[in-house]
Amino acid sequence: MQESGYVPLKIADPALLFAELGRQPLPGMSLEEMADLMADLGEPRFRAKQLFQWVYQKGVKDFDAMTNLPARLRQHLAGTTMLRLLEKETEQHDRRTGTTKYLFRLADGSQVESVLMRQSWGNSVCVTTQVGCRMGCTFCASTVGGLVRNLTAGEIVDQIVMMQRELPQGERISTVVLMGSGEPLENYDHVLKAVRLVHDPEGLNIGYRHITISTSGIVPGMRRLAEEGLPITLALSLHAPTDELRRQLMPVARIWPLAEVLAAAREYGEKTGRRVTYEYILIEGVNDGPEEARQLARLLKGALAHVNLIPMNPVAERPQYRRPGPERVNRFKEILESNGIATTVRREMGGEIDAACGQLRNRAQRKHMGR
């Protein structure tokens, strides 16, 4: 169903890129698809499981490392398929928090960012689903330059595989958040396929309950996701307690008012049994006052909700917005909690790096253009 004022994203399927390159990408293929590939090559089906594990679980970068595959098969795959879809271009490491941000280059020269967060309870990653973004949120670096294209399921999963390779032997990624650049629900099919691949026990084997999909509030996509029957966490980017303020910050709010967005979020919680996370960026003097906190508490009263407060990361392209001080952040949190709203403040994970979504990519592009 097409909502009034909303034009669904219509751009070329990113998979066409690889057809033009003349090589079939292995990342993004399901176990069944690999079984079909092996059958086409006259190989037994068990080869598919071996290949699947090499691509996702072991994340090798060279076909010669696939020691349990026949040499003739490795040679054929090397000439007709792509084993890895990303190349690490640069990285920034925050020594204080153990966070590393990566800039990856794709086959067509596009760049995407991913973040690896090493914490006491496990390793989590934040991955990108689109090159750029068309949502136009006024506080976000990802929207600078607009949307270039969707990522394929393989390009999404390969970010995780590449970061898994960066970990010491014996460590693994335990949590995946699709909250990098782009709107995941506008790349629905590739995102859902990526999620299923990440979950596959023969691959990365990450439970659905440890996967989060973020959205700016694409109501049809939220409803569609609720029908999937997967216990994935939904993170709704709220960022304002009133329609008027939300429309100023997020153009998507001009299409779906808060009542519709919150109804879809509640429906998601009811159908999946999962508590919805409400993301709220705190911008000094814009949405971080006591009145906004009380309005937000009234808005979420009675909902199966968790609010994640995010003090704004400074963005070079958005100099009008500032990060609030700790006192304002704590006061906002206290008001929510006093009204029975479960609330956390996101741990600062990148003080020494370009932490906000899109910043590292934007900086690289400015450098390339000589600005």
N, C-alpha and C positions, 0 to 999 in steps of 0.2 A: 504494500500500500504506500502511495506517495503522499506524504504529509503536505499540507498547504504551505507553500513558500520554500519547501525543501526540494532541491534537485539532487537526486542520488548521484554519486560519483560515477562518471562514465569515462574511463580512460582505457587504453589498450592493456590487455592482460600482460603483466610483466614477464610471463613465461615465454612470450613471443621473442624476447631478447635472445634467449638461448637457442631458439630455432634458427635465428639469423646467424648465430655464431657457429652453428652446425655441430654442436656437441650437446649431449643430453646431460643435464645436471643430476648427479646422484643425491645430493642433499635436497630434500623435499619429496623424495620418493618413499612411499609406504612399503612395508614388507611385502604386501601383495603385489605391488607394482614391480618391485625388484624380482619377485618370483616370475612374473610375466616376462621380464627382461631376460632372465636366465633361461626360461623355456624357449624364447625366440632364438637364443644362442645355442640351443641344444644341450644346455647344462641341467643337471638335476636340481630340484627345488631347494635342497638343503644349502646350495650355494648362496641363495638369496639371504638366508639368515646370517651366514658368515659375512657377506658383503654389508648387510645392514649394520652389523656390529662394528665392522671396521669404519664405516662412515660416521655413525652417531656415537657409539659407546667408546670407541678407541680414538676416534677423531684423527686418523692418520692423514698425512699430507702427501704421501707417495704410494702409488700402487704397489711398488716393490715391497712395501712393509706388510702387505696382505699375504703372509707366508703360507696360509692354508688354502690359498687359491692357486690353481694351476698356472704356470707361467704363460701359457697361450691365452688364458682368460684375462690375466692381468694386462698383457700386451694389448689385447683387443680393447679393453676398457680404457686404457691410457690413450688410445687413439680416437675413441668415439664418445667419451663421457668427460664430465668435469667432477673432480673429487672434492674440491673446495671452491666456494663461491666468493670468498672474501680474502683480502690481503691486508694485514695490519700495516697501517700507514704511520701512525704515531700513537703514543700513550702518555698520559699524565698521571702521576702517582701522588697521592696525599699521604705523606709519611705519618701524619698524626692519627688518621682514621683508618688507614689500610685500604682506602678506596682507590681504584684505578679506573680511569676513563680511557676508552680506546676509540680511535678513529679508524674505521675500516673503509677500504676502497672496493667497490663492486666492479663487476666485469665491464660495465659500460662507463666506468670512470666516476660514477656517483659516489658520494661519501655518506656514511652513516656512523652514528655514535652508539656506544654501548658502555655500560658501567658494571664493574665487578666490585661487590662490597663484601669484604671478609670480616665476619663478626664472630663473637664468642660462641653463638649458638649455631653457626653454619655460614655457608657462602651463598649470597644471593646475587642475582644479576638483573639489570634493567635493560631491556632491549627495544629496538626501534622497529616500527612496522611500516613506515613510509619514508621516502626521501622527501624531506620538507613536510609541510602541512598546510591545508587550506582552511582550517578552522578560524584563524585570524584572532585568537585571544590576544588582547592588547599588552599583556604582561610577559608573553612567551617568546623566547628566541627562536623556537622551531618554525614559527610562521613567517619569519623574515625571508622573503624570496618566494613564498608560496609553496604549492605542492609540485614536485617533479614527477614522481610516480609511486605506485605501490611496490612493496617488496614481495617476492615470492615466498612461499612457505619455507623453501630451502634457504633463502637468504636470512629469514628470521631465525631459523634453527641454527644455522651456521654461526651466528653471533655467539650463541650459547656454547656450541662445540669449541669455537676458537678460544673462548674465555676459560672453558674447562681445561684446555691444554696449558693454560698459564698457571694453573694451580700445582702445588707440589704433589708428588705421587702419593696416593692414598687419600687425598682430599677430593671432594666432589661438590658440585653445585646442588643446593637443596631447595632453593626457592627461585622462581622466575616471575618477574613483573614485566608485563607488556605496557610500559608507561614511558617509553622514550619518545622520540619525535614521531609525530603522526597521530591520526585517530584510528585506533585498531578496528573499530566497528565499521569504518568505511573501506576496510580491506578484509571484510568478514571471512570469505572463503579461504584465503591464504592463511589468515590468522588462526582459524579453527583447525585447519590441517596441521599447522605448526604445533599447536597445543597438543593435538593427538600424537604427533611424532615425539614430542618432548616427554609425553607420558608413557610411551610404549616401553614395556619391561625389557625388551631386547635392545633398547637404545639408551637414552639418558635416564629413563625410569624415575621420573619426577612425578609425584602424586598430584592429581588434579587440585587437591586442597592446598597445595603449595604453589599454585599458579594464579596470578592475578591479572585480569584484563581491565584496563582503564578506558574510560570514555568521557567525552565532554558533554554527553547527554543526547546521543543519537537514539531517540525513543524506539523507532522500529528495530534497530539493531539490539537494543536492550531486551525487547520482547522476544526477539528471535533467539537470542542467547539463552533466555530463560527456558525456552522449549527444548534446548539441547539435552537437558537432564544431566549436565555435568556439574559437579560440586566445585566449580571455580569461583574464586572471590571476584566480585565486581567492585571496582573502585570508580565512583562517580566524582568527576571534577565539578564541585559546586561553586566555591569561591565567592559566593555572595548570598545573603539571606533574603533578598528581595528581587523581584523581576526587573525593576528599574535599574538597580546597580548591576545585576548580572548581565543585562543587555549592554551596558557600557563596557563591561570587561570581556564579554564572550558573545560574538555575533550569533552563535548557535541558539542563544537564549531568545532571539527574536522570532525563532520558528516554534520552539517548544517552551512554554512557560513553566515555571517551577512546579506547578500543580501536576502537569503531565509527566515531567521528568521524575518527580518523587513518587508518583503512582507507579510508573514503570519500575523504579528501584524497589518499591515495596513488593510488587508482583514478583520480581526476581528473587527476593529474599524468601517469599512464601513458597515459591515453586522449587527452589533449590535447598532450602533450609540453611542457607549461608547468610551470615551477617554482611550487609553492604557497608563498604568503607566510603566515607564522604571526605574527599580531599578538599582542603580549604587553604589556599595560599594567603598568608597574611601580608598585606601591603600597608605600609605606614600611612595613616591618615585617610585611607580609602575604604577599607573594609574591616579594620582591626579594632574598632572601638567597643565599649561596653554595650552600647545599644545594638550593634550588629551581632554581638555574642548572644544577647537575650533574644533577638529575632531568630537567630539560628536555632537556639534551644527550643523555641516555640514551634519552629518548622519541623523539627525532627522528633518532637514529643511522641512517645508511644511506638516509634519505629525500631526495628531490629537494626541498630545503627552503631557505627564507630566513626568518630571524627578524627581525621589525621591532619593536624595543623602543620603548615609548612611555611616558616618564615621565608620571605622571598629572597631568592638569590639575586644579587645585582646582575643586570643584563645591560651590556654596552649599548645595545640598540634601543633600550627602554629606559633612558635616564630619568624620566619623570617619576618612576616608581622606586621606592626605597624600602629597605628591610626594617621592620620595627625592632625596637630594643627588647631585651629579655623581660622587662617589667610589663610591657604591653602584651607580650605573648603569654606570660603566666596569668595575667589578669583575665584574658580571653578564655584561657583553659579553665580557670577556676569558676567562671560564670557558667560554662557549659556543664562542668562536673557537678556544680551545686544544683543544677536542674536535671540531674540523672542521666546525662549524656556521656557515654564512655569516650574519653578523649586522650590522645597522645600527641606529643610534639615530635615531628620527625627529627631523628638524630641527624645532625649536620655531618654529611658524609664526604664533603669535598671542598673544604675551605681553601685549599691550596691549588685547586684545579678549576677549570671552567665547568662548574658543577651543574648548572641549569641545562635542561634539554636544548640542544641546538647550538650552544655556545662554542664548543670546540670546532664543529663543522663551519660555523660562520667565521670564526677567526682564521681557519685555514683558507677559506675562500677569499677573505679580505687580503690575506698575505699573497695569495696567488694573483690577485688583481692589482697588487701594489698599493693598497690603501692602508 
